[in-house]
Amino acid sequence: MKKCVFLLFAAFALSSCNNDDLQTSSVESEMVQTDPLSARQINEKINETIKTKGRFSWNESSSHFLWSGIFQGNKIASIGFGNSKDDFDRSKSSDSESLQNEILEVIQKYEGKKDRVLLSSDEYLNQIDVYIEKQETVIALRKLKSIRYFEPADYRYFENENKLTGAVAKSSSSSGCGLESTALSSVDYTTVSPNAKAPWSFAKHNITSAWNYSTGAGITIGLIDSGVSFNQGLLSGSFNNGLSSGRTISKNGVYVDSVWPWSSGYDGADDKCGHGTSMASAMAAPRNNLGQPVGVAYNANLVSYRAASNVVLDGYHEQEGVKLAFTALGNNTAVKIISMSMGHIFSVGKIEDGVKYAYSKGKLIFCAGGTSTSFTTFVGVIFPAWMPETQAITGVKENTSNQKCDVCHSGAEIDFTYQMERASGNNIPVLSYYNSQTDYVGGSSVATASTAGIAALVWSKNPSWTREQVLTKMRQSSTYYPTKNSDFGYGNINVLQAVQ
């Protein structure tokens, strides 16, 4: 069964709303409004803003709108603080503790309580999660110059959109999940020694030829996703099989499987969705002797983090998990590359901080540009792929560099493309969730994972290079270099050229 990843799937309905709640106003002059907006009203105004302005930000909304989102999201808020917009690293801030205490004192004053105020304080970032019930608290906090962002921490946009409009089918495909397996068509792969299946896209990007120069050895890729299956032996105990040797795979979990933000206890590293397993396969499955698909960088090491239950980062624990994964991989000195094929339609401050933190540690970060049903591809490149610290990747059709796949997003923020959709409709062959089973996976997700694997080949060939040198070589080896295409970046990478 062909499997694509639907990062965006809501039909953004236009409604006749009063825009006042979406305009930044002077907090000093704001009046307290008794009732919060409903989830329907909040979603409608978010949709309208995305439709008319291209982006939505909680920072640009009124205090009443922000408070409504907090109220409708278990009364939990996420606050990033610091002396400037780039003051995110707690270790580099001399007064982090005093700034945090100042925020907590304001909350205690206006909430009229000292207990049950702080939910969590990040170890590495200037970021806290707090309980807020009163709109007066929101107004008072927004007067503080030390606050970089202030957002609802558990407002579930996609869940609400589904409940309110029925636009999102409750199916595995809408979340990017699925444990299906599919027999591969013989036209979609070639057999390479010792007995592995090289996906059809490898020839299109000259990956198999590039293996004569580099196999990814010595490079560690970090994967942030839904985990990696313990039931797939080639991504577990048989990670070294066939021509893959001397490498390691590490599986970690930072996701709490609970609807309640205050719940604790990670539920492990095992993939319960299937998406993360597919991504791990695309980038680093072994060049095996079992007749199974091989990954782009078949001798690279892999460190995976189960950070979310699926690809749509909707809710407290998924956003918290992704933030924790980015900081953990940022602190892992062995990791050079990070790949994440998940996202959201608007920015999440704590994830943005996590990305910046990992980037500050020298990591080369690849993020999916967005995958959706065909009627919402107008949304454009999603978060965090639009961030300057990331490389945004999208998928294109076979033999093209400027024809996006049927469900892929494009836009000015895209950096590279990867051919992942055939005229037949088949996508990229990968290992499935269980041993000896295969599947197809599509969308910008697999394009991202595959491009991360390409980066590992380039860096393995040139282990002393910096992140920027690796990127420069990838750009120089791409379709549109030296001038980016307005919607498809530098286009497809000729990997053989990139490693020569």
Protein Blocks (a to p, Z undefined) as FASTA:
>chain_A
ZZdddfbfcdcddddddfklmpccdfklpccdfbacdfklmmmmmmmmmmmnopacfklp
cfklmmmmmmmnoopacddedjbfklmbfklpmklmmmmmmmmmmmmmmnopabhkbfbd
cfkbccdddddfbfklmmmmmmpmklmbdcdfkbcfklmmmmmnomaccdfklnopacbd
cdddfklcccddfbbccdfklmmnommmmmmmogoioiacddddebjafklmklmmmmpg
cjbghiacddddfbdcdfbfkbgciebjbdcklmmmmmmmmmmpccdfeopacdfblmbc
cddddfbfblbdgdjklmmmmmmmmmmmmmmmkbmbdcddbddfbdcfklmmmmmmmmmn
opacdddfbdcdfklmmnopcdfklpmkbccdddddehiakbccfkbccdjklmbdcdfb
dfkopacddddfbehiacddedjklmmmmmmmmmmmmmmmmmmbcfklmmmmmmmmpmkl
cbdcfklonopadfklmmZZ
